[in-house]
């Protein structure tokens, strides 16, 4: 599934819950951080996406603000350490492979 499809399906909550496991959360964090202009905007967006997804799947109590902020900060720190790549040619698979400890 492409990154655009993944985010669209997360946003409309048609992504299967099994596809939004821990790695799915990290992927969403990575994608949102790459697309939003600031960390604050990315944090607002991911929080809304996760809350909406959890609510649509009857698990609104699953959202945890502290864990979300912490993982967004970790992913953001890893992204800040990477050289800029036009259009993020390396993409999510390369990021995941380079950061197995986040998985």
Secondary structure, 3 states (H helix, E strand, C coil): CCHHHHHHHHHCCCCCHHHCCHHHHHHHHHHHHHHCCCHHHHHHHHHHHHHHHHHHCCCHHHCCHHHHHHHHHHHHHHHHCCCCCHHHCCHHHHHHHHCHHHC
